[in-house]
């Protein structure tokens, strides 16, 4: 007889606690869809470093054409190099853009924006195999240019 009393209570509890779990899984699935699925080891030393399509001169041209010098940096006469690190995936996409060393006044954010908007790179290789590589890139902010 006591079991009959607990069955509806147990079913009610299961139903109530099942909803938040499904909501959490929907959020988790949404996050997985947004982040590119790249697995595998990330290398820093490889046989062939990743490269910007067209080489170093094309990279400098991309930066020169797309860089917006922050107004605060102009007013404060700030110039220098911002160092940004990121991962070049096996498909050439860029992921995990991080600031290594900045100069402030909006230049750090601008450097990160530039890297995030870059086209796909040519991926790096280790032992003739395409691998994920962590790459460090200095971006020059010079008001003379």
TORPAVEX-823409 format. One record per residue (C-alpha): residue number from 1; x, y, z. Coordinates in Angstrom, 2 decimals, decimal comma, padded with zeros to 5 digits. Each point is the difference from the previous one (the first is absolute). Layout:
<rs>
R|i|x|y|z
R|NUM|X|Y|Z
...
</rs>
This chain:
<rs>
R|i|x|y|z
R|1|000,00|000,00|000,00
R|2|002,83|002,42|000,77
R|3|001,51|-000,65|-003,42
R|4|-003,16|001,27|-001,70
R|5|000,37|003,35|001,79
R|6|003,63|000,44|-001,10
R|7|-000,46|-000,90|-003,67
R|8|-001,86|003,23|-000,95
R|9|002,48|002,05|002,05
R|10|002,93|-001,70|-001,69
R|11|-001,49|000,54|-003,47
R|12|-000,63|003,66|000,80
R|13|003,60|000,50|001,16
R|14|001,40|-001,72|-003,08
R|15|-002,13|002,15|-002,27
R|16|000,98|003,24|001,79
R|17|003,73|-000,68|-000,04
R|18|000,03|-001,27|-003,57
R|19|-000,90|003,41|-001,51
R|20|003,07|001,97|001,18
R|21|002,30|-002,74|-001,24
R|22|-001,48|000,16|-003,48
R|23|000,34|003,79|000,01
R|24|003,64|-000,32|000,98
R|25|000,66|-002,52|-002,75
R|26|-001,59|002,34|-002,56
R|27|002,35|002,80|001,10
R|28|002,98|-002,37|-000,15
R|29|-000,97|-001,12|-003,51
R|30|-000,31|003,63|-001,10
R|31|003,51|000,74|001,28
R|32|001,40|-003,04|-001,77
R|33|-001,52|001,12|-003,29
R|34|001,59|003,45|000,25
R|35|003,52|-001,18|000,86
R|36|001,81|-001,80|-002,81
R|37|000,72|-003,60|000,95
R|38|003,76|-000,27|-000,07
R|39|001,66|-002,68|002,02
R|40|003,53|-001,17|000,23
R|41|003,23|001,24|001,39
R|42|001,04|003,62|-000,45
R|43|003,62|000,40|-001,07
R|44|002,37|002,93|000,37
R|45|002,98|-001,53|-001,82
R|46|-000,76|-001,45|-003,43
R|47|001,82|-000,74|-003,25
R|48|-002,03|002,59|-001,92
R|49|-001,62|002,94|001,78
R|50|-003,52|001,09|-001,00
R|51|-000,04|002,90|-002,42
R|52|-002,32|002,73|-001,15
R|53|-001,23|-000,59|-003,58
R|54|002,35|001,92|-002,27
R|55|002,85|000,09|002,51
R|56|001,35|002,65|002,37
R|57|-000,48|002,90|-002,42
R|58|-003,68|-000,92|-000,44
R|59|-000,36|-000,14|003,80
R|60|001,51|003,48|000,38
R|61|-002,27|001,26|-002,78
R|62|-003,06|-001,51|001,74
R|63|000,95|001,70|003,28
R|64|000,68|003,35|-001,71
R|65|-003,34|-000,05|-001,86
R|66|-002,14|-001,16|002,94
R|67|001,65|001,59|003,04
R|68|-001,97|002,80|001,62
R|69|002,24|002,10|002,24
R|70|-001,93|000,63|003,24
R|71|-000,85|003,65|000,67
R|72|001,22|-000,23|003,61
R|73|003,38|-001,26|-001,22
R|74|000,21|002,83|-002,56
R|75|-000,74|002,63|002,64
R|76|002,53|-001,48|002,43
R|77|002,58|-000,43|-002,80
R|78|000,28|-003,74|000,78
R|79|001,95|-002,28|-002,31
R|80|001,66|-003,38|000,37
R|81|-000,52|-003,70|-000,55
R|82|-002,89|-002,09|001,28
R|83|000,75|-003,73|000,27
R|84|-002,91|-002,35|-000,65
R|85|-000,05|-003,81|000,26
R|86|-002,49|-002,28|-001,73
R|87|-000,46|-003,56|-001,21
R|88|000,00|-000,79|-003,71
R|89|-002,18|-003,09|-000,39
R|90|000,50|-002,78|-002,54
R|91|-002,59|001,64|-002,29
R|92|001,80|003,37|000,24
R|93|-002,58|001,63|002,25
R|94|001,14|002,14|002,92
R|95|-001,05|-000,78|003,55
R|96|000,77|001,11|003,59
R|97|001,35|003,48|-000,73
R|98|001,82|001,32|003,08
R|99|001,95|003,13|000,85
R|100|003,62|-000,73|000,98
R|101|001,27|003,56|000,39
R|102|-001,88|003,19|-000,66
R|103|000,51|003,74|-000,10
R|104|-003,48|001,06|001,08
R|105|-002,21|002,90|-001,14
R|106|-002,12|-002,28|-002,22
R|107|002,91|-001,42|-002,00
R|108|-000,23|-003,39|001,72
R|109|-003,68|-000,39|-000,89
R|110|000,69|001,11|-003,58
R|111|002,76|-002,58|-000,41
R|112|-002,32|-002,76|001,25
R|113|-002,75|001,20|-002,36
R|114|002,42|-000,10|-002,95
R|115|001,06|-003,57|000,75
R|116|-003,55|-001,25|000,54
R|117|-001,06|001,37|-003,40
R|118|002,93|-001,49|-001,93
R|119|-000,67|-002,46|-002,83
R|120|000,98|-003,63|000,46
R|121|003,72|-000,62|000,25
R|122|002,06|-002,76|-001,60
R|123|000,35|-002,48|002,90
R|124|003,31|-001,16|001,47
R|125|001,56|-003,43|-000,52
R|126|001,91|-002,44|002,15
R|127|001,46|-003,12|-001,62
R|128|-002,00|000,80|-003,17
R|129|-003,23|-000,09|002,03
R|130|-002,24|003,07|000,38
R|131|-000,21|000,94|003,69
R|132|-001,41|002,71|002,25
R|133|002,61|002,65|000,83
R|134|000,14|002,80|002,55
R|135|001,28|003,09|-001,79
R|136|001,23|003,32|001,41
R|137|-000,43|003,11|-002,12
R|138|001,32|003,52|000,67
R|139|-002,21|002,77|-001,37
R|140|001,59|003,43|-000,37
R|141|-001,88|003,17|000,90
R|142|001,90|002,93|-001,46
R|143|-001,66|003,33|-000,70
R|144|002,56|000,74|-002,72
R|145|-001,59|-002,73|-002,18
</rs>
